[in-house]
Amino acid sequence: MESLKADIAIIGAGPGGYTAAFYAADRGKRVVLIDKDLCLGGVCLREGCIPSKALLHATALMHEVKNLSPARGIVFGEPTVHLEKLRSWKNSIVDRLAQGLGSLSQARGITVVNGRASFVDSHTLRVDNPSQPVSVTFDSAIIAVGSKPLLPRALDCKTPRVMSSSEALELEEVPENLLVVGGGYIGLELGSVYARLGSQVVLVEALDTILNGLDADLAGPVMRSAERIFKEIRLGTRLIGLSDRAGQIYATFDARGKNLEESYDRILISVGRVASCEDLGLEHTQVEKTAQGFIKVNAQQQTTDPAIYAIGDVAGGSLLAHKASHEAHVTVASVMGDDDHSKEAVIPSVVYTDPEVAWCGLTEIQAKAKGVAVQGVRFPWSASGRALTLDRPDGLTKLIIDPVSQRVLGVGCVGVGAGELIGQGVLAVRLGATARDLADSVLPHPTLSETFKECAELYYGFAAHFMSRRRLQR
């Protein structure tokens, strides 16, 4: 058995794992990075963030050509989709990024080990691979193994016609009829991809709203858009059973107390994700898990075992790649004995639907639940010259403001490119900016970014492009 010694051993080479490895190596630590797959990048790169955004971009172009260009006097013929070529293009992006991560690891002197890792004790890992097992002893370890799609037992029909998000991204075919179960970001994003490619998509959600927890004014434009491209959206509808019969998958629903059965060519189950921490040998350590199966951590991402840390999806909270990357820096800083990331992070969320929706900081729903007094102000993109030139006046920008200090506590926007705009909101919340700071900023015209300035001006009652009933105040 080969033996390796590391200052820091990292299990999982996704956005959290490789970021931790790179940061630790840059700070002079001996790093061993372990992943069960040959290419680095984790779920985000292989079957999550990157391939889904590639397909969303490609199919959004089709949507724009078909639905917006004719009004501009530019008409194209009906598109022809070559699935194999589309898959190849999507995979080429993944391969290129994975190769880049491999090169960066090599340049930093990181030892990369391929195989499945499990703890022997609190300072030793065993990595099983096809050639020979490897023993890794370490001073500190970081668990960054991510999450996987949740498939409830009642819905596990053991048929390729039932897909998780991972299988849906393989794009084996465009089913004529597709059922999407779950009105969260995964169901909406992948449902949009298939709807634009030609599937008749029915989306069902057990709750009475899509994007649960998001303020209604931000979720509204997403819902209206989805209603246009999907065949149907059914809220308050729960999938209770599946069966594979005669080349079709039959779904049984509880629709507000009424049962019905329908057949589909394929079904996408997108009802959540669970931590991928089985078979890690955690029983040989002091690491504890929550009732939901995530690893317990403190503010420095340290587990109940002092030598072991956990970051990203496996540690719970928001299951977002950029959160994992941030936690990687927090963890390595803690291992190094400093605390240069002690200030609470502002983690933005983005749903890459059409329109996109993004938010950070406090929402009105959260403020109400916490009993925090806030004032919400909204600037409609129908008053934005740039939005009109894009034929996309369907968005809005929103600020959540402390009425006493006038600090910006939260920011949201919905519309084309919202994911690129929310960074401005993150800075405002992170730096404790006031609405006056935003109102007094000089932003380029015409841009969507200036809607943040006009939204702040609207709070004070003097937005140039929108009338406000609010009294002018200085």
C-alpha positions, 0 to 999 in steps of 0.5 A: 500500500502506498503511503502519503503524508499531508498537512491537509487532506481534502476529500472531494474536488468540486468548487469547495474542495479544489478551492481549498486545495489551491488556497492551502497550497498557495499558503505553503501547505502540503496538500493531498486532493482526493476524488473518486472521479478522474477529472476534477470539478465535482458535481458542479462541473460534471453534472450541475452548474456548468452543463446546465447553464450551457444548455440554458444559454443554447436554448435561450437563443432559440427562444429569443429567435422565435419569440422576440426577433420577428417583432424586430423585423428579423425572421429566421427559419425553424431551428434544427437541433442536433442532439449529439452535437449539442451534447458534444459542445456541452461536454467540451466545455466541461472537459476544457474546465476540468483540464484547466483544474488539473493543470492548476493542481499540478502547477501548485504541487498538489498531490491528486489521488483518484479513488474512494476515500474513507476514514481509518481514524481521525488522522488517517484515510484509506483511498481505494482505487483500481490499481492499489490502495493508498494510505494518507495520514494528515494533520487536518482533513476537509470533507467536500464531497457535495450532494446528490439528487434526492429520490424518495423510495416511493418514486424509485421506479428502477427505469431510465424513464425516471430521471434525476437532474444528472440523467436529464443533463445527458440529453439522450432524447427530447421526450414528447411529454415530460413531467417535472416534479418540483418547482424549485430552481432545478425543476424550473431550469431543466424544465425550461431546457426541455420545453424550448427543445420541444417537449410538452412539459407539465410541472407539479409542485406540492406547495402553493408556490414555486421557488418556495421562500422567495418574495412573491414580487420576484417569483411572479415574473418567473412564474408567468414566463414558465406558464407561457413555455410549459404546457401546464404548472400545477401547484398543490399537487403531490406525486404519490406513485409511479409505474412503468407500463407498455413503454410509458411511465404512469404517474399518480397524483394527489391534487388537493385531495383528488387522485388522478393518473397520467402517462408520460414519456419521461419524468424528471424528479427534482425534489431536493438534494442530500449529502453524499457522505455515506461510506466515508467511515465517519464512524471511525472519527468523532464527526457527527451528522444532523438529523437531515444527514448533513455534517455538523460544523461550527462557524469555522466549518470545523466538525465535532472532530477537531482535526476534520472540517466539512464545507459545501453541500455536505455541511448543509445550508444553501447548496451553492458552489460559491458558498462552498468556495467561500467556506474553503477559504474560511476553513484553510484560514482557520487551519492556518490559525488566522481568522481573516474571514470572520465577518458573516458572508453575504451569499447570493442566490441565482435561478437561471430561468428566463427571466433570471432571478437573483437575491442576497441578504434579507428578503421581505419574507425573512424580515417578517419571520424575524420581526425586523422592520424594513421598507421594500422599494421596487423599480420596474424595468418597464422604465429602463431604457436598456431593458426596452432595447433588449425587449425585456421590460419584464423585470424589476430591481428591489431593495430592502432598506432599514427605515432607521439607518437607511442601510441596504439589508437585502437586494433582489432583481428579476430579469434578463442577466439578473445573475450578473447584476446581483454582485452589485447588491452583494457589495452593497449589503456586505459593505453596509451601504445605505440607499443614499450611497446607491442613489449618489453613485454614478452608473452608466446609461443605458444599462440594467445596472443603473436600475439599482441607482434608480431604485434607491432614488425611488426610495427618496422620491426623486427617480428620474424615470419613474414617478413616486408618491413618496415625499422627497427627502434628503 
